[in-house]
Amino acid sequence: MKTHDRVAIVTGAGTGIGKAVALALLADGYRVVLAGRRQALLDAVAAESGGGPERVLGLATDVSDPASVAALFERTEQAFGRLDLLFNNAGLGAPAVAIEDVSFEQWKSVVDVNLTGAFLCTQQAFKLMKRQTPRGGRIVNNGSISAHAPRPNSAPYTATKHAITGLTKSTSLDGRQHDIACGQIDIGNALTDMARRMTTGVAQANGEIAIEAVMDVQHVANAVVHMAGLPLEANVQFMTVMATKMPFVGRG
């Protein structure tokens, strides 16, 4: 395991893409703060990493709650002194139902986590990155293939992922004068528990149910480590990492 002085926060770090990215960053030498709703899952990731408390810290966090997000960044600064990377990964989907059957509560829960959560974390990252020495850092937002094209019956999720693209662009622009870079990774069919349904068949735009190709989530983790490792004078603004044969490019 490498070691260096860079510090990262990964939201949604207890499972899936967040877990894979957190473990990859730790292996690359980062000190990592794991943020997520369930402390037990964060503790399990920390134990799996083999890093001690001087390398990895799990903090139960509700990214939709401003006070909880503020506490996450305060604890990060107290523990590690600075922040070099924020991976805005925490995400939530709604049931795949017709748009008229999506409840207000379902809509709001997706927006609160996927969009408001990323915004609140970005705000706190800016505050810390602007005042630390050396100043600056990098924010990577987890977008989605849905940031380009929707799946059937996915209005809440798709809307938030399109909004993340706008947040990425605004953050990238506003961060320039403070040495804060921001990019976005759009992921298609990384094999996590959430995406396992792709291997048994999911609804297509033409109404068919079809099995889709998937890829190892480690490819996503490696891509984020690459984005994070660039000097702040360079930035991957947008990257798409997808299963090569999934139905996205072209007409299915």
PERA-V102211 format. One line per field, one symbol per residue. ss: DSSP state (H for helix, E for strand, L for the rest). phi: phi as a letter, one per 30 degrees, with the letter a starting at -180 (. if undefined). burial: b if it has 24 or more other C-alpha atoms within 12 Angstrom, else e. A space follows every 10 residues. Layout:
ss=???
phi=???
burial=???
//
This chain:
ss=LLLLLLEEEE ELLLLHHHHH HHHHHHHLLL EEEEEELLHH HHHHHHHHHL LLLLLEEEEE LLLLLHHHHH HHHHHHHHHH LLLLEEEELL LLLLLLLLHH HLLHHHHHHH HHHHHHHHHH HHHHHHHHHH HLLLLLEEEE EELLHHHLLL LLLLHHHHHH HHHHHHHHHH HHHHHHHHLE EEEEEEEELE LLLLLHHHHL LEELLLLLEE LLLLELLHHH HHHHHHHHHL LLLLLLLEEE EELLLLLLLL LL
phi=.dbacdbbcb ciddbhdedd deddddddjd dbcccadcdd dddddddddi ddddcbbcbd bcddcedddd dedddddddb iabcbccdce abccedbeed cddeddeddd ddddcddddd ddeddeeddd cdbddjlbcc cddleddcbd cehbeddddd dddddddedd dddddedcic cbbbcccbid dbedcddddc kbdcddjdcb dcdbbddddd edddddeddd dddbbddbbc bbdecddbdi cj
burial=eeeeebbbbb bbbbbbbbbb bbbbbbbbbb bbbbbbbeee bbbebbeebe beeebbbbbb bbbbeeeebb ebbbbbbebb bbbbbbbbbb bbbbeeeeee eeeeebbbbb bbbbbbbbbb bbbbbbbbbb eeeebbbbbb bbbbbbbbbb bebbbbbbbb bbbbbbbbbe bbeebeebbb bbbbbbbbbb bbeebeebee ebbeeeeeee ebbbbbbbbb bbbbbebbbe ebeebbbbbb bbbeebbbee ee
//
